[in-house]
Amino acid sequence: ALDPKLSVDKYFPDRKNYHLFKDAKTRDSSYLSCTLHCINNTSNKLYVIQLLEHDTNKSLKLFSRWGKIDSKGSQEVKSVNCVTGYKLYMKKCQEKIKKGYLEVF
């Protein structure tokens, strides 16, 4: 099982103060963390997206990181609320899967 604290991406800037957000509204109430790879003849790419909750003030951040596998790549951090964070998370995962990315477990 995922550890909500240890599973925060190693490149997230404020990693020690955050944990994976668990959305009670989803039917399996899983943590919102997805790692996707796109590996073919022309690319070797990674996409990570996580909805993170601050340990004390409960604020939410949507963290994305992308680039070549085994590199830091580029990243983006957005402050979100629960509804917006969930919608953006799901939208981005679906976009990447449509482009041929596969989830890594």
GROMACS elastic network, one bead per residue, 0.5 to 0.9 nm:
[ bonds ]
;  ai    aj funct       b0    kb
    2     5     6  0.86974   500
    2     6     6  0.80471   500
    2     7     6  0.65123   500
    2    31     6  0.79510   500
    3     6     6  0.53807   500
    3     7     6  0.56323   500
    3     8     6  0.86938   500
    3    19     6  0.86275   500
    3    20     6  0.82467   500
    4     7     6  0.55701   500
    4     8     6  0.69987   500
    4    18     6  0.87248   500
    4    19     6  0.50826   500
    4    21     6  0.74728   500
    4    22     6  0.83619   500
    4    31     6  0.74379   500
    5     8     6  0.60455   500
    5    15     6  0.85537   500
    5    16     6  0.80921   500
    5    17     6  0.88121   500
    5    18     6  0.68693   500
    5    20     6  0.65176   500
    6     9     6  0.82996   500
    6    10     6  0.89305   500
    6    19     6  0.76854   500
    6    20     6  0.88369   500
    7    10     6  0.82068   500
    7    19     6  0.76298   500
    7    20     6  0.71377   500
    7    33     6  0.84416   500
    8    11     6  0.84561   500
    8    12     6  0.71411   500
    8    15     6  0.64512   500
    8    16     6  0.87142   500
    8    18     6  0.73904   500
    8    19     6  0.61670   500
    8    20     6  0.63267   500
    8    33     6  0.84246   500
    8    50     6  0.77020   500
    8    52     6  0.77270   500
    9    12     6  0.55323   500
    9    15     6  0.74516   500
    9    48     6  0.80591   500
    9    49     6  0.88827   500
    9    50     6  0.80025   500
    9    63     6  0.86805   500
    9    65     6  0.87928   500
   10    13     6  0.83059   500
   10    15     6  0.70825   500
   11    14     6  0.87404   500
   11    15     6  0.76748   500
   11    65     6  0.82763   500
   11    72     6  0.70668   500
   11    75     6  0.85078   500
   12    15     6  0.53007   500
   12    63     6  0.72420   500
   12    64     6  0.88409   500
   12    65     6  0.87125   500
   12    75     6  0.84524   500
   12    77     6  0.83880   500
   13    16     6  0.86943   500
   13    77     6  0.89421   500
   14    17     6  0.59446   500
   14    18     6  0.69663   500
   15    18     6  0.55353   500
   15    19     6  0.78082   500
   16    19     6  0.82240   500
   16    55     6  0.88844   500
   17    53     6  0.85456   500
   17    54     6  0.58511   500
   17    55     6  0.56064   500
   17    56     6  0.79472   500
   18    21     6  0.88627   500
   18    52     6  0.61029   500
   18    53     6  0.54511   500
   18    55     6  0.52824   500
   18    56     6  0.86316   500
   18    58     6  0.88591   500
   18    60     6  0.89471   500
   19    51     6  0.86641   500
   19    52     6  0.55483   500
   19    53     6  0.55035   500
   19    54     6  0.65853   500
   19    55     6  0.66178   500
   20    31     6  0.59904   500
   20    32     6  0.65918   500
   20    33     6  0.70236   500
   20    50     6  0.69825   500
   20    51     6  0.61527   500
   20    53     6  0.61453   500
   20    54     6  0.89145   500
   21    30     6  0.85592   500
   21    31     6  0.56251   500
   21    32     6  0.59812   500
   21    33     6  0.82836   500
   21    50     6  0.80778   500
   21    51     6  0.55914   500
   21    52     6  0.50112   500
   21    53     6  0.53040   500
   21    54     6  0.88793   500
   21    60     6  0.79975   500
   22    25     6  0.89277   500
   22    26     6  0.89536   500
   22    29     6  0.62867   500
   22    30     6  0.57279   500
   22    32     6  0.63340   500
   22    51     6  0.84934   500
   22    52     6  0.87598   500
   22    53     6  0.87272   500
   23    26     6  0.59895   500
   23    28     6  0.88381   500
   23    29     6  0.53921   500
   23    30     6  0.64432   500
   23    31     6  0.65674   500
   23    32     6  0.71865   500
   23    82     6  0.83623   500
   23    86     6  0.82511   500
   24    27     6  0.76694   500
   24    28     6  0.80531   500
   24    30     6  0.77584   500
   25    28     6  0.83927   500
   25    29     6  0.64654   500
   26    30     6  0.71879   500
   27    30     6  0.82197   500
   29    32     6  0.89754   500
   30    33     6  0.86552   500
   31    34     6  0.89388   500
   31    50     6  0.85309   500
   31    51     6  0.81070   500
   32    49     6  0.80473   500
   32    50     6  0.56813   500
   32    51     6  0.54610   500
   32    52     6  0.79542   500
   32    86     6  0.80357   500
   32    89     6  0.76762   500
   32    90     6  0.89980   500
   33    48     6  0.75891   500
   33    49     6  0.58590   500
   33    51     6  0.65151   500
   33    52     6  0.86043   500
   33    89     6  0.86962   500
   34    47     6  0.80962   500
   34    48     6  0.57661   500
   34    49     6  0.53886   500
   34    50     6  0.63772   500
   34    89     6  0.89192   500
   34    93     6  0.74696   500
   34   103     6  0.69126   500
   34   104     6  0.77767   500
   34   105     6  0.84924   500
   35    46     6  0.72737   500
   35    47     6  0.58651   500
   35    49     6  0.66200   500
   35    50     6  0.86388   500
   35   102     6  0.83509   500
   35   103     6  0.57338   500
   35   104     6  0.55812   500
   35   105     6  0.75301   500
   36    45     6  0.82933   500
   36    46     6  0.57155   500
   36    47     6  0.50476   500
   36    48     6  0.62580   500
   36    49     6  0.86291   500
   36    93     6  0.82961   500
   36    96     6  0.77720   500
   36    97     6  0.80407   500
   36   101     6  0.56904   500
   36   102     6  0.52293   500
   36   104     6  0.56324   500
   36   105     6  0.89425   500
   37    44     6  0.73209   500
   37    45     6  0.56120   500
   37    47     6  0.63816   500
   37    48     6  0.87966   500
   37    69     6  0.77318   500
   37   100     6  0.85879   500
   37   101     6  0.52365   500
   37   102     6  0.54131   500
   37   103     6  0.64515   500
   37   104     6  0.67956   500
   38    43     6  0.68122   500
   38    44     6  0.58347   500
   38    45     6  0.50109   500
   38    46     6  0.64012   500
   38    47     6  0.83755   500
   38    96     6  0.88552   500
   38    99     6  0.85038   500
   38   100     6  0.63349   500
   38   102     6  0.64153   500
   39    42     6  0.78040   500
   39    43     6  0.55769   500
   39    45     6  0.63302   500
   39    46     6  0.86447   500
   39   100     6  0.87320   500
   39   101     6  0.77923   500
   39   102     6  0.87534   500
   40    43     6  0.54545   500
   40    44     6  0.66362   500
   41    44     6  0.82714   500
   43    68     6  0.79935   500
   44    67     6  0.84740   500
   44    68     6  0.57680   500
   44    69     6  0.60264   500
   45    66     6  0.73574   500
   45    67     6  0.55805   500
   45    69     6  0.52911   500
   45   101     6  0.85122   500
   46    65     6  0.79330   500
   46    66     6  0.54551   500
   46    67     6  0.55539   500
   46    68     6  0.57941   500
   46    69     6  0.51514   500
   46    70     6  0.83408   500
   46    71     6  0.89137   500
   46    73     6  0.87572   500
   46   101     6  0.83468   500
   47    64     6  0.72707   500
   47    65     6  0.58014   500
   47    67     6  0.69086   500
   47    68     6  0.88102   500
   47    69     6  0.86544   500
   47    93     6  0.89824   500
   47    96     6  0.80563   500
   47   101     6  0.83412   500
   48    63     6  0.79144   500
   48    64     6  0.55305   500
   48    65     6  0.51054   500
   48    66     6  0.63491   500
   49    62     6  0.72559   500
   49    63     6  0.56257   500
   49    65     6  0.65881   500
   49    66     6  0.87887   500
   49    89     6  0.69527   500
   49    92     6  0.81096   500
   49    93     6  0.77868   500
   50    61     6  0.81883   500
   50    62     6  0.59009   500
   50    63     6  0.52296   500
   50    64     6  0.65935   500
   50    89     6  0.74136   500
   51    60     6  0.68843   500
   51    61     6  0.58971   500
   51    63     6  0.63299   500
   51    64     6  0.89418   500
   51    80     6  0.89661   500
   51    85     6  0.67138   500
   51    86     6  0.76297   500
   51    89     6  0.72388   500
   52    59     6  0.82965   500
   52    60     6  0.55578   500
   52    61     6  0.51895   500
   52    62     6  0.62734   500
   52    63     6  0.72792   500
   53    56     6  0.86722   500
   53    57     6  0.83928   500
   53    58     6  0.54360   500
   53    59     6  0.56754   500
   53    61     6  0.65244   500
   53    62     6  0.89973   500
   54    57     6  0.57978   500
   54    59     6  0.53283   500
   54    60     6  0.64084   500
   54    61     6  0.80913   500
   55    58     6  0.60309   500
   55    59     6  0.84239   500
   56    59     6  0.83076   500
   59    79     6  0.77775   500
   59    80     6  0.79324   500
   59    81     6  0.76515   500
   60    78     6  0.84344   500
   60    79     6  0.59800   500
   60    80     6  0.55900   500
   60    81     6  0.61510   500
   60    82     6  0.72045   500
   60    85     6  0.76892   500
   61    77     6  0.63354   500
   61    78     6  0.54068   500
   61    80     6  0.57312   500
   61    81     6  0.81635   500
   61    85     6  0.76145   500
   62    76     6  0.80233   500
   62    77     6  0.56665   500
   62    78     6  0.51063   500
   62    79     6  0.64157   500
   62    80     6  0.66072   500
   62    85     6  0.61969   500
   62    86     6  0.88629   500
   62    88     6  0.82288   500
   62    89     6  0.74899   500
   63    75     6  0.73337   500
   63    76     6  0.58627   500
   63    78     6  0.66223   500
   63    79     6  0.89791   500
   64    74     6  0.83010   500
   64    75     6  0.54532   500
   64    76     6  0.52413   500
   64    77     6  0.65348   500
   64    78     6  0.87703   500
   65    72     6  0.78380   500
   65    73     6  0.66401   500
   65    74     6  0.55909   500
   65    76     6  0.65305   500
   65    77     6  0.88978   500
   66    69     6  0.84301   500
   66    71     6  0.88043   500
   66    72     6  0.78693   500
   66    73     6  0.54354   500
   66    74     6  0.54575   500
   66    75     6  0.63980   500
   67    70     6  0.85843   500
   67    71     6  0.67904   500
   67    72     6  0.72319   500
   67    74     6  0.62698   500
   67    75     6  0.88534   500
   68    71     6  0.56376   500
   68    72     6  0.80030   500
   68    73     6  0.65026   500
   69    72     6  0.83595   500
   69    73     6  0.84057   500
   70    73     6  0.86084   500
   72    75     6  0.83234   500
   78    85     6  0.87268   500
   79    85     6  0.82936   500
   80    83     6  0.80634   500
   80    84     6  0.59873   500
   80    85     6  0.52645   500
   80    86     6  0.89449   500
   81    84     6  0.54985   500
   81    85     6  0.57276   500
   81    86     6  0.83654   500
   82    85     6  0.52321   500
   82    86     6  0.60761   500
   82    87     6  0.86455   500
   83    86     6  0.53313   500
   83    87     6  0.62651   500
   83    88     6  0.86931   500
   84    87     6  0.51578   500
   84    88     6  0.60656   500
   84    89     6  0.83962   500
   85    88     6  0.52990   500
   85    89     6  0.59801   500
   85    90     6  0.86056   500
   86    89     6  0.50983   500
   86    90     6  0.61623   500
   86    91     6  0.85268   500
   87    90     6  0.53038   500
   87    91     6  0.60405   500
   87    92     6  0.85899   500
   88    91     6  0.50954   500
   88    92     6  0.60694   500
   88    93     6  0.85603   500
   89    92     6  0.54171   500
   89    93     6  0.62705   500
   89    94     6  0.87130   500
   90    93     6  0.52274   500
   90    94     6  0.61708   500
   90    95     6  0.86124   500
   91    94     6  0.52680   500
   91    95     6  0.61636   500
   91    96     6  0.87648   500
   92    95     6  0.50431   500
   92    96     6  0.62491   500
   92    97     6  0.86529   500
   93    96     6  0.53386   500
   93    97     6  0.62506   500
   93    98     6  0.86981   500
   93   101     6  0.89886   500
   94    97     6  0.51558   500
   94    98     6  0.61702   500
   94    99     6  0.86963   500
   95    98     6  0.52311   500
   95    99     6  0.64377   500
   95   101     6  0.89404   500
   96    99     6  0.50185   500
   96   100     6  0.66062   500
   96   101     6  0.54806   500
   96   102     6  0.82049   500
   97   100     6  0.51802   500
   97   102     6  0.61637   500
   97   103     6  0.79798   500
   98   101     6  0.71824   500
